[in-house]
Amino acid sequence: MTNFTVRLSDIDIEINSRYDSVKRFAEKYLSEAEPQFSVSVTDEQIEAEKAVWESDCADDYAESICLYREIAERLSSLDRFVFHGAAISYGGRAFLFTAPSGTGKTTHIKLWREYIGNEVDIINGDKPIIRANGGDITVYSSPWSGKEGWNKNASAPLAALCIVKRGRENRIKKISAGSAITHLIRQIYLPKSREAKLKTLTLLDRLLAEVPVFVLECDISKEAVKTSFEAMTGEEMKQTD
């Protein structure tokens, strides 16, 4: 058993793990501070997680997923929740793209990097943490960041959220909070307890009250980046070679 503390979304959390590899996985987030709470998982939880996967799933990987789930169960009491999406930063602000797995959000943030360049940084490629304190909506990274492993120990205020859909034409529109919630409720981690679940939904409402949400239909072109960039940032995209 290896015990260590990580700092995620400005919270210090003790992790009790069976594997040194899990500590290495979280290396960028290690902390020496006193933890606010601790998490651990059982052998039964690990075996249940492995059973979900069609292909072989290593014990340490399964445990790491279970540990993040245990962290997610505790976050709502601290005004935070885990979100399934890819978060990037530009100009000191975060832009969050979400879609069902395989729809193209990862490809789209790659295109932002390609066509906008080093001004764009990836915060987290798959499962960032969002803090929603009234008007203060902030996106934080975590080690859990998808198969690409794109994460940087960083945070930024959330400026806009985009739901990505495949399309033959590149077009984007801003949608209402009422329309957005039917899409976004599938992309947040909802804890098991009724109290924590209701609190998480309240946090999502806070986000929707403060942050504009767009629906982007796009292909994989420079024009797709221009369409989302200009709508979400309010800036004109610079022409590059």
C-alpha positions in Angstrom: 0.0 0.0 0.0 1.3 3.5 -0.9 -0.2 6.6 0.6 0.3 10.0 -1.0 -1.5 13.4 -1.2 -2.5 15.2 -4.4 -3.8 18.7 -4.9 -6.7 18.8 -7.3 -8.8 21.9 -7.8 -7.1 23.6 -4.8 -8.1 20.6 -2.6 -5.6 18.4 -0.9 -6.7 14.7 -1.0 -4.9 11.7 0.4 -4.9 8.6 -1.9 -4.4 5.2 -0.5 -3.3 2.9 -3.3 -1.9 -0.6 -3.8 0.4 0.5 -6.6 3.4 2.8 -6.9 2.3 3.3 -10.6 -0.7 5.2 -9.4 1.5 7.6 -7.5 3.7 8.1 -10.6 0.5 8.6 -12.7 -0.4 11.6 -10.4 3.2 12.9 -10.0 2.5 16.4 -11.3 -0.2 16.9 -8.7 1.6 15.6 -5.6 1.3 17.8 -2.5 2.9 18.0 1.0 -0.1 19.7 2.5 -2.5 18.3 5.1 -5.3 16.5 3.2 -8.9 17.5 3.5 -10.1 14.0 3.0 -8.8 10.6 1.9 -10.0 7.9 -0.6 -9.3 4.3 -1.1 -11.1 1.4 -2.9 -11.7 -2.3 -2.2 -10.6 -5.3 -4.2 -14.3 -5.8 -5.1 -14.5 -2.4 -6.7 -11.4 -3.1 -8.7 -12.7 -6.4 -10.0 -16.0 -4.8 -10.8 -14.3 -2.1 -12.8 -12.2 -4.7 -14.7 -15.3 -6.6 -15.6 -16.7 -3.5 -17.4 -13.9 -3.5 -20.0 -14.1 -5.8 -23.0 -10.3 -6.0 -23.3 -7.8 -6.7 -20.5 -7.7 -4.0 -17.9 -4.6 -3.8 -15.6 -5.3 -3.8 -11.9 -3.5 -0.5 -11.3 -5.4 1.2 -14.1 -8.7 -0.1 -12.8 -7.8 1.1 -9.3 -7.0 4.5 -10.6 -10.4 4.8 -12.2 -12.1 3.7 -9.0 -10.1 6.2 -7.0 -11.1 9.1 -9.2 -14.7 8.0 -8.9 -14.4 8.1 -5.1 -12.9 11.6 -5.3 -15.8 12.6 -7.6 -18.3 11.4 -5.0 -16.9 13.9 -2.5 -16.5 17.0 -4.7 -20.0 18.4 -4.6 -19.8 19.3 -0.9 -16.9 21.6 -2.0 -18.7 23.2 -4.9 -17.0 21.0 -7.5 -17.8 18.3 -10.0 -16.1 16.2 -12.7 -17.0 16.9 -16.3 -16.5 14.8 -19.4 -14.9 17.2 -21.8 -11.7 18.6 -23.2 -10.5 21.9 -21.7 -8.1 24.3 -23.3 -6.8 27.7 -22.4 -6.3 30.8 -24.6 -5.7 34.3 -23.4 -5.9 33.3 -19.8 -9.4 31.8 -20.2 -10.6 28.3 -20.5 -12.8 26.9 -23.3 -14.5 23.6 -22.8 -15.5 21.2 -25.5 -17.8 18.2 -24.9 -19.4 15.5 -26.9 -20.0 11.7 -26.7 -16.8 9.7 -27.0 -15.7 9.4 -30.6 -17.6 12.4 -31.9 -14.6 14.7 -32.4 -13.9 16.9 -29.5 -10.3 15.7 -29.3 -9.7 16.3 -33.0 -11.2 19.8 -32.7 -8.8 20.8 -29.9 -5.9 19.4 -31.9 -7.0 21.7 -34.7 -7.0 24.7 -32.3 -3.4 23.9 -31.5 -2.5 23.5 -35.1 -4.1 26.6 -36.5 -3.8 29.0 -33.5 -0.5 27.8 -32.2 1.3 28.1 -28.9 -1.3 30.6 -27.6 -3.5 27.5 -27.0 -2.6 25.2 -24.1 -4.5 22.0 -23.2 -5.6 21.9 -19.5 -7.2 18.5 -19.6 -8.2 16.2 -22.5 -11.0 14.3 -20.9 -12.1 14.7 -17.3 -11.4 18.2 -15.8 -12.9 19.3 -12.5 -15.1 22.4 -12.5 -15.5 24.6 -9.5 -18.8 26.6 -9.5 -18.9 29.2 -6.7 -21.6 31.5 -7.8 -20.1 33.8 -10.5 -16.7 32.1 -10.1 -16.6 29.2 -12.6 -13.1 27.7 -12.9 -11.8 24.7 -14.8 -9.0 22.6 -13.2 -6.9 19.8 -14.6 -6.4 16.3 -13.1 -4.2 13.3 -14.0 -7.3 11.6 -15.4 -7.3 12.9 -18.9 -8.1 10.2 -21.4 -6.1 7.9 -23.5 -3.9 10.7 -24.9 -2.9 11.7 -21.3 -3.2 15.4 -22.1 -3.1 17.3 -18.9 -1.2 20.2 -17.4 -1.4 21.1 -13.7 -3.3 24.4 -14.4 -6.6 26.1 -14.1 -8.4 29.0 -15.8 -11.8 30.8 -15.5 -14.3 29.2 -17.9 -15.2 31.6 -20.7 -17.4 29.3 -22.9 -18.6 25.8 -23.3 -19.1 24.1 -26.7 -21.1 20.9 -27.6 -19.4 19.4 -30.6 -21.3 17.6 -33.3 -20.2 16.2 -36.7 -21.5 18.2 -39.7 -21.0 18.7 -43.4 -21.0 22.5 -42.9 -19.2 24.5 -40.2 -21.7 26.5 -38.1 -22.2 27.4 -34.5 -25.0 28.8 -32.5 -25.5 29.9 -28.9 -28.2 28.0 -27.0 -30.2 28.7 -23.9 -29.5 27.1 -20.5 -32.7 25.1 -20.8 -31.6 23.6 -24.1 -28.0 23.1 -22.9 -28.9 21.1 -19.8 -30.3 18.1 -21.7 -26.9 17.7 -23.4 -24.7 18.5 -20.4 -26.4 16.4 -17.7 -25.0 13.3 -19.6 -21.5 14.7 -19.4 -21.2 15.3 -15.6 -20.4 12.8 -12.9 -23.5 12.4 -10.8 -22.7 11.0 -7.3 -24.7 8.1 -5.8 -26.2 9.9 -2.8 -29.4 12.0 -3.4 -28.0 14.9 -1.5 -24.7 15.0 -3.5 -26.6 14.4 -6.8 -28.9 17.4 -6.1 -25.9 19.6 -5.2 -24.1 18.7 -8.4 -27.2 19.6 -10.4 -27.3 23.0 -8.5 -23.6 23.5 -9.5 -24.5 22.8 -13.1 -27.3 25.4 -12.9 -24.7 27.9 -11.6 -22.4 27.2 -14.5 -25.3 27.7 -17.0 -26.2 31.0 -15.4 -22.7 32.4 -15.9 -21.2 30.7 -19.0 -22.4 30.8 -22.6 -23.0 27.4 -24.3 -22.7 26.9 -28.0 -23.5 24.0 -30.3 -20.9 23.5 -33.0 -21.5 21.4 -36.2 -18.2 21.0 -37.9 -15.8 19.0 -40.1 -12.0 18.7 -39.5 -10.8 21.9 -41.2 -9.3 25.3 -40.5 -12.7 26.8 -41.2 -14.1 24.7 -38.3 -11.6 26.3 -36.0 -12.3 29.8 -37.2 -16.0 29.2 -36.7 -15.7 28.1 -33.0 -12.8 30.4 -32.2 -14.5 33.6 -33.3 -17.8 32.8 -31.7 -16.4 31.7 -28.4 -13.6 34.2 -27.9 -15.2 37.2 -29.6 -11.9 37.7 -31.5 -11.1 37.5 -35.2 -8.9 34.5 -35.9 -5.5 35.5 -37.3 -4.5 34.2 -40.7 -1.6 31.8 -40.6 0.4 30.2 -43.3 
